[in-house]
């Protein structure tokens, strides 16, 4: 089976900063794959290179059998969409929910736009009354549902999820994660999900790659993560840190980056 995502030897530079170093990974169709690591480890940078938001990369990126250049063709975005971390910043404050969802449909020439908007709002758990509201009239969880609806309205096969619940209240996080799990099952979606939260990854993903200082240091299954059967010291440190704050453990943390 051909991979949905195949990244080989990806390097990303920001000036003198080597943000991603020789990263390679593959994600199968229908799989949910996690990228984990500390802040600044390069997780979100990989997502931005993949979706075309950052064109300054070298290496090879293939999505659904199609090699990608520095700039994405218009049709790419019918296949691949991204959900950002901050639902407050990712929606235009002066656009209604209807305008936010209608705009990509118009750009890509879809017909029956009204029914598509109504259907995707229902899929994310928002009724018709939300259609003409503005972002300031919505809660954080409702805004993220709109952001997910915007990503889904073009019926893509691949979603890139950049910490999709970390800006939300704890009480709302589980609702959004359950929504994403249901949508993946119903639509047969492939996910590439960035998170610093190993508990979220263990619930949402099948496999994951651990990043440190721009490098992928280990790839493992969620079963290995849950069992603690990891091979790299850095991964073991992340696991220990995820189990609660331990001052002695924190003082022993080492940087294994080359």
Secondary structure, DSSP 8 states (H G I E B T S, - for coil): --EEEEEEEEEEEETTEEEEEEEEEEEETT-EEEEEESTTSSHHHHHHHHHTS---EEEEEEETTEE--SS--TTHHHHEEEE-S-TTTSS-TTSBHHHHHHHHHHHTT-S-HHHHHHHHHHHTT--GGGTT-BGGGS-HHHHHHHHHHHHHTT--SEEEEESTTTTS-HHHHHHHHHHHHHHHHHHT-EEEEE-S-HHHHHHH-SEEEEEETTEEEEEEEHHHHHHT---SHHHHHHHHHHT---HHHHHH------
